[in-house]
Amino acid sequence: MTASAPGKLDPDLAKRISDAVDAAFDSQIEFTKELVSRPSIRGQEHLAQDLMASAMAKRGYAVDRWLVREDDIKHHEGFSPIKVDYANAWNVVGTHRPRNETGRSLVLNGHVDVVPEGPLDMWTSPPYQPRIDGDWMYGRGAGDMKAGVVSNMFALDALKAAGVQPAGRVHLESVCEEESTGNGALATLVRGYTADACLISEPSSGHVNRAVMGVTWFRVHVRGFPVHVATAGSGSNAIMAAYDLMKDLKELEARWNAKKGDTKNYKDAKHPVNLNIGKIEGGDWASSVPAWCTFDCRVSYFPGFKPQEMARDIEDTIRKASANHPFLSNSPPDVEFNGFFTEGYDLEPGSDAELTLARQHEAVSGKPLEERIATAYIDSRVFVLYAGIPCLVYGAHAENVHGFDERVSIESIRESTKAIALFIADWCGTEPVAA
């Protein structure tokens, strides 16, 4: 078995790798189902990471499994505030090292944390009992992004089945906290895991991401003045006051959206900045004017803006809205930043990594690699902004992510796994598997 140099993938080897993906595809789908069946919501990531660490160890990778700790990452400019227990915030990295490191290095990244499933009676089938119906696999996290995490691992398997291994160092990363802070991927960087390029197999329908928005989470604490409802007019209803503040925050969203014409990649986006009021709590008793209310928000903003700038805009909006309120003017709300505090980025086109992926995507799909922009958070910002690493977001086609009946196209998993496998071989070069 002969080696291949980076950027010179032998057609016969490419066919063997593609055939190897097909040969192991049933096993890949079964492993994906097993990973989806583990409900790795925030605080329970260990349920999935145990499986990933075991699978990496069986494949002979050097496995690093560690608990993400605030003290290790809080000094970094990319850190997001932590307001929950990190007792099960585990990361896993499996490292392949070649015998002779003649090729370029690579990070293959994905996250195993998933968002809460919501009311179970609104799912067609239980969210953690993955179901296949035609070309679709259903289940929470099936698309976002456990199919991608598994694709990364099975793409590497396909090279080995074809008799070769990457001639460059490869870090296979399975991280936590992508859905709430981005601290999981950040922790891998702080721990020293870098490379010449990175690929994150988020669901992208076979496109590559050109830009990603910054995101901030915040919670607003509103106070009221409780009285009996018989004299409600003499008190101050914290819940109703919170609704007034929400209206002003939506006006802030509109002002931020109006700036899209000044951006590099979001000029034609319909509504790129999105403020979501995601959670509200308040009051203690139906017959008492509520004395308190809290509501949680997520808002995005364009690349080029720092989260600190956006935080000031948010605080100023709340302050100005409160100044016109008869009660809040003397008892202003508190704003707490309690999760995402991240910056967006624009990925410059034309890197060697992108050209390599485009070449292999077209070889598999028969179509040119197209680009898209993201209006959500993706961990790619860690590698692009803080390590200067070209990071390609590329994966299968998924629907209803974060919603009911989340699903991922099985054939798109097959196609993206082939493209990722060929990209690894092309980017890193190959050497024969040790006898």
FIDOZA-841316 format. One record per residue (C-alpha): residue number from 1; residue in one letter; x, y, z. Coordinates in steps of 0.5 Angstrom, whole numbers, plus 500, padded with zeros to 3 digits. Layout:
<sites>
SITE   seq   type    xx    yy    zz
SITE   NUM      A     X     Y     Z
...
</sites>
This chain:
<sites>
SITE   seq   type    xx    yy    zz
SITE     1      M   500   500   500
SITE     2      T   503   507   498
SITE     3      A   502   513   501
SITE     4      S   499   519   498
SITE     5      A   501   526   499
SITE     6      P   497   532   501
SITE     7      G   493   535   496
SITE     8      K   494   529   491
SITE     9      L   489   524   493
SITE    10      D   489   517   488
SITE    11      P   483   516   485
SITE    12      D   483   508   486
SITE    13      L   484   510   494
SITE    14      A   479   515   493
SITE    15      K   474   509   491
SITE    16      R   476   505   496
SITE    17      I   475   510   502
SITE    18      S   468   511   499
SITE    19      D   467   504   498
SITE    20      A   469   503   506
SITE    21      V   464   508   508
SITE    22      D   458   504   504
SITE    23      A   461   498   507
SITE    24      A   460   500   515
SITE    25      F   454   505   514
SITE    26      D   449   500   517
SITE    27      S   454   500   523
SITE    28      Q   455   507   523
SITE    29      I   447   508   523
SITE    30      E   447   504   529
SITE    31      F   452   507   533
SITE    32      T   448   514   531
SITE    33      K   442   511   534
SITE    34      E   445   509   540
SITE    35      L   448   516   541
SITE    36      V   442   519   540
SITE    37      S   438   514   545
SITE    38      R   443   518   551
SITE    39      P   439   524   553
SITE    40      S   445   529   553
SITE    41      I   442   535   555
SITE    42      R   446   540   559
SITE    43      G   448   537   566
SITE    44      Q   448   530   563
SITE    45      E   453   530   557
SITE    46      H   457   524   561
SITE    47      L   452   520   558
SITE    48      A   454   521   551
SITE    49      Q   461   522   552
SITE    50      D   462   515   556
SITE    51      L   460   512   549
SITE    52      M   465   517   545
SITE    53      A   471   516   550
SITE    54      S   470   508   549
SITE    55      A   469   508   542
SITE    56      M   475   512   541
SITE    57      A   479   508   546
SITE    58      K   477   502   542
SITE    59      R   480   505   535
SITE    60      G   487   506   538
SITE    61      Y   486   513   539
SITE    62      A   490   517   545
SITE    63      V   484   519   549
SITE    64      D   483   525   553
SITE    65      R   477   526   557
SITE    66      W   477   531   562
SITE    67      L   472   536   566
SITE    68      V   471   543   563
SITE    69      R   473   547   569
SITE    70      E   471   555   570
SITE    71      D   478   557   573
SITE    72      D   481   554   567
SITE    73      I   478   558   561
SITE    74      K   475   564   565
SITE    75      H   481   568   563
SITE    76      H   480   567   556
SITE    77      E   477   573   552
SITE    78      G   472   568   548
SITE    79      F   469   565   555
SITE    80      S   462   565   556
SITE    81      P   459   566   564
SITE    82      I   457   560   567
SITE    83      K   451   560   572
SITE    84      V   450   552   572
SITE    85      D   454   546   575
SITE    86      Y   459   543   571
SITE    87      A   459   537   574
SITE    88      N   458   533   568
SITE    89      A   461   538   563
SITE    90      W   466   533   560
SITE    91      N   470   533   554
SITE    92      V   473   528   550
SITE    93      V   479   528   545
SITE    94      G   482   522   541
SITE    95      T   488   524   538
SITE    96      H   491   520   532
SITE    97      R   499   521   531
SITE    98      P   502   518   524
SITE    99      R   508   514   524
SITE   100      N   511   520   520
SITE   101      E   508   526   520
SITE   102      T   509   529   513
SITE   103      G   502   531   512
SITE   104      R   498   537   515
SITE   105      S   494   537   522
SITE   106      L   486   537   523
SITE   107      V   481   538   528
SITE   108      L   475   534   527
SITE   109      N   470   537   532
SITE   110      G   463   536   534
SITE   111      H   458   537   540
SITE   112      V   454   532   544
SITE   113      D   450   536   548
SITE   114      V   442   537   546
SITE   115      V   437   542   547
SITE   116      P   431   540   552
SITE   117      E   426   536   548
SITE   118      G   420   540   551
SITE   119      P   413   536   552
SITE   120      L   413   529   550
SITE   121      D   406   529   548
SITE   122      M   408   533   542
SITE   123      W   413   528   539
SITE   124      T   410   523   534
SITE   125      S   415   518   538
SITE   126      P   419   519   544
SITE   127      P   425   523   543
SITE   128      Y   430   519   545
SITE   129      Q   428   512   542
SITE   130      P   431   514   535
SITE   131      R   426   512   529
SITE   132      I   428   511   522
SITE   133      D   422   512   517
SITE   134      G   424   512   510
SITE   135      D   430   516   509
SITE   136      W   429   520   516
SITE   137      M   432   518   523
SITE   138      Y   428   522   528
SITE   139      G   430   524   535
SITE   140      R   433   529   539
SITE   141      G   440   531   537
SITE   142      A   440   526   531
SITE   143      G   441   532   527
SITE   144      D   444   537   531
SITE   145      M   449   534   531
SITE   146      K   450   527   533
SITE   147      A   450   524   526
SITE   148      G   456   529   525
SITE   149      V   460   527   531
SITE   150      V   459   520   529
SITE   151      S   461   522   521
SITE   152      N   467   524   524
SITE   153      M   469   518   527
SITE   154      F   467   513   521
SITE   155      A   470   518   516
SITE   156      L   477   516   520
SITE   157      D   475   509   520
SITE   158      A   474   509   512
SITE   159      L   481   511   511
SITE   160      K   483   505   516
SITE   161      A   479   500   512
SITE   162      A   482   502   506
SITE   163      G   489   500   508
SITE   164      V   491   508   510
SITE   165      Q   491   513   516
SITE   166      P   492   520   516
SITE   167      A   499   522   515
SITE   168      G   498   528   519
SITE   169      R   496   529   526
SITE   170      V   488   529   527
SITE   171      H   484   531   534
SITE   172      L   477   528   534
SITE   173      E   473   532   539
SITE   174      S   467   531   542
SITE   175      V   465   537   546
SITE   176      C   460   539   551
SITE   177      E   456   546   552
SITE   178      E   455   548   545
SITE   179      E   448   550   546
SITE   180      S   449   554   551
SITE   181      T   456   558   552
SITE   182      G   461   555   547
SITE   183      N   466   553   553
SITE   184      G   467   546   551
SITE   185      A   470   548   544
SITE   186      L   474   553   548
SITE   187      A   476   549   553
SITE   188      T   480   544   547
SITE   189      L   483   550   545
SITE   190      V   486   552   552
SITE   191      R   488   545   553
SITE   192      G   492   546   547
SITE   193      Y   489   542   541
SITE   194      T   490   546   535
SITE   195      A   491   544   528
SITE   196      D   492   547   521
SITE   197      A   485   546   519
SITE   198      C   478   545   523
SITE   199      L   472   541   520
SITE   200      I   465   542   524
SITE   201      S   460   537   522
SITE   202      E   454   541   524
SITE   203      P   448   540   519
SITE   204      S   449   544   513
SITE   205      S   446   541   508
SITE   206      G   452   540   504
SITE   207      H   454   547   504
SITE   208      V   460   551   508
SITE   209      N   458   556   512
SITE   210      R   461   563   510
SITE   211      A   459   567   517
SITE   212      V   457   566   524
SITE   213      M   453   571   528
SITE   214      G   455   573   535
SITE   215      V   450   571   541
SITE   216      T   448   573   548
SITE   217      W   444   570   553
SITE   218      F   441   575   559
SITE   219      R   436   574   564
SITE   220      V   432   581   566
SITE   221      H   430   581   574
SITE   222      V   424   585   575
SITE   223      R   421   587   581
SITE   224      G   414   590   583
SITE   225      F   410   592   589
SITE   226      P   405   587   591
SITE   227      V   398   588   594
SITE   228      H   391   585   594
SITE   229      V   388   584   587
SITE   230      A   382   588   590
SITE   231      T   387   594   590
SITE   232      A   391   592   584
SITE   233      G   392   599   582
SITE   234      S   396   601   588
SITE   235      G   401   596   587
SITE   236      S   406   595   581
SITE   237      N   405   588   577
SITE   238      A   412   586   575
SITE   239      I   410   581   570
SITE   240      M   406   587   566
SITE   241      A   412   591   567
SITE   242      A   416   585   564
SITE   243      Y   412   585   558
SITE   244      D   413   593   557
SITE   245      L   421   592   557
SITE   246      M   420   586   552
SITE   247      K   417   591   547
SITE   248      D   423   596   548
SITE   249      L   428   590   547
SITE   250      K   424   588   540
SITE   251      E   425   595   538
SITE   252      L   433   594   540
SITE   253      E   432   588   535
SITE   254      A   430   592   530
SITE   255      R   435   597   530
SITE   256      W   440   592   530
SITE   257      N   437   589   524
SITE   258      A   437   595   520
SITE   259      K   445   595   520
SITE   260      K   445   589   516
SITE   261      G   447   593   510
SITE   262      D   454   595   513
SITE   263      T   456   588   514
SITE   264      K   460   583   509
SITE   265      N   455   577   509
SITE   266      Y   448   579   511
SITE   267      K   446   584   507
SITE   268      D   441   580   503
SITE   269      A   439   576   509
SITE   270      K   431   577   511
SITE   271      H   432   578   519
SITE   272      P   439   576   521
SITE   273      V   438   579   528
SITE   274      N   433   575   532
SITE   275      L   431   576   540
SITE   276      N   428   570   543
SITE   277      I   424   571   549
SITE   278      G   425   564   551
SITE   279      K   423   563   559
SITE   280      I   419   567   563
SITE   281      E   417   566   571
SITE   282      G   414   571   576
SITE   283      G   409   572   582
SITE   284      D   407   567   587
SITE   285      W   399   567   588
SITE   286      A   394   569   583
SITE   287      S   390   574   588
SITE   288      S   397   578   589
SITE   289      V   400   583   585
SITE   290      P   406   579   583
SITE   291      A   412   582   586
SITE   292      W   418   579   582
SITE   293      C   419   577   575
SITE   294      T   425   574   571
SITE   295      F   425   573   563
SITE   296      D   431   570   559
SITE   297      C   433   572   552
SITE   298      R   437   570   547
SITE   299      V   440   575   542
SITE   300      S   444   575   536
SITE   301      Y   449   580   533
SITE   302      F   453   581   527
SITE   303      P   460   579   526
SITE   304      G   465   585   528
SITE   305      F   461   587   534
SITE   306      K   464   585   541
SITE   307      P   459   582   546
SITE   308      Q   461   587   551
SITE   309      E   458   593   546
SITE   310      M   452   589   545
SITE   311      A   451   588   553
SITE   312      R   452   595   554
SITE   313      D   446   596   548
SITE   314      I   442   591   552
SITE   315      E   443   595   559
SITE   316      D   442   602   556
SITE   317      T   435   599   553
SITE   318      I   433   596   560
SITE   319      R   435   603   563
SITE   320      K   432   608   559
SITE   321      A   425   603   558
SITE   322      S   425   603   566
SITE   323      A   426   611   567
SITE   324      N   419   612   564
SITE   325      H   416   607   568
SITE   326      P   412   609   575
SITE   327      F   415   604   579
SITE   328      L   421   601   575
SITE   329      S   424   608   575
SITE   330      N   426   608   582
SITE   331      S   427   600   582
SITE   332      P   430   599   576
SITE   333      P   431   591   574
SITE   334      D   438   588   574
SITE   335      V   441   585   568
SITE   336      E   445   578   568
SITE   337      F   449   575   563
SITE   338      N   448   568   564
SITE   339      G   451   564   558
SITE   340      F   453   565   551
SITE   341      F   457   571   550
SITE   342      T   460   570   544
SITE   343      E   463   574   538
SITE   344      G   461   572   530
SITE   345      Y   466   572   525
SITE   346      D   466   572   517
SITE   347      L   470   566   514
SITE   348      E   475   569   508
SITE   349      P   474   565   502
SITE   350      G   479   561   498
SITE   351      S   483   557   504
SITE   352      D   487   551   502
SITE   353      A   482   547   507
SITE   354      E   476   550   503
SITE   355      L   479   548   496
SITE   356      T   480   541   499
SITE   357      L   473   540   501
SITE   358      A   470   543   495
SITE   359      R   474   538   491
SITE   360      Q   472   532   495
SITE   361      H   465   535   496
SITE   362      E   464   535   488
SITE   363      A   467   529   487
SITE   364      V   462   525   492
SITE   365      S   456   529   490
SITE   366      G   457   532   483
SITE   367      K   455   539   485
SITE   368      P   460   545   487
SITE   369      L   460   546   494
SITE   370      E   456   552   496
SITE   371      E   456   557   501
SITE   372      R   451   559   506
SITE   373      I   451   564   512
SITE   374      A   449   562   519
SITE   375      T   444   566   524
SITE   376      A   445   562   530
SITE   377      Y   451   560   534
SITE   378      I   457   555   532
SITE   379      D   463   553   535
SITE   380      S   467   555   529
SITE   381      R   468   562   532
SITE   382      V   473   559   537
SITE   383      F   478   556   532
SITE   384      V   477   562   527
SITE   385      L   477   568   532
SITE   386      Y   482   565   537
SITE   387      A   487   561   533
SITE   388      G   487   563   526
SITE   389      I   485   556   524
SITE   390      P   480   556   518
SITE   391      C   474   552   520
SITE   392      L   469   549   515
SITE   393      V   462   548   518
SITE   394      Y   460   542   513
SITE   395      G   455   536   514
SITE   396      A   448   533   513
SITE   397      H   441   535   512
SITE   398      A   437   536   518
SITE   399      E   430   539   519
SITE   400      N   426   541   526
SITE   401      V   433   542   530
SITE   402      H   431   545   537
SITE   403      G   424   543   535
SITE   404      F   419   537   535
SITE   405      D   420   531   531
SITE   406      E   428   533   529
SITE   407      R   430   529   524
SITE   408      V   436   528   519
SITE   409      S   437   525   512
SITE   410      I   440   518   512
SITE   411      E   443   519   505
SITE   412      S   446   526   507
SITE   413      I   449   522   512
SITE   414      R   452   517   508
SITE   415      E   454   523   503
SITE   416      S   457   528   508
SITE   417      T   461   522   511
SITE   418      K   464   520   504
SITE   419      A   466   527   503
SITE   420      I   469   528   510
SITE   421      A   473   522   509
SITE   422      L   476   524   502
SITE   423      F   477   531   505
SITE   424      I   481   528   511
SITE   425      A   485   524   506
SITE   426      D   486   529   501
SITE   427      W   488   535   507
SITE   428      C   493   530   511
SITE   429      G   495   526   506
SITE   430      T   496   518   508
SITE   431      E   501   513   510
SITE   432      P   500   505   510
SITE   433      V   496   503   516
SITE   434      A   501   499   521
SITE   435      A   502   492   520
</sites>
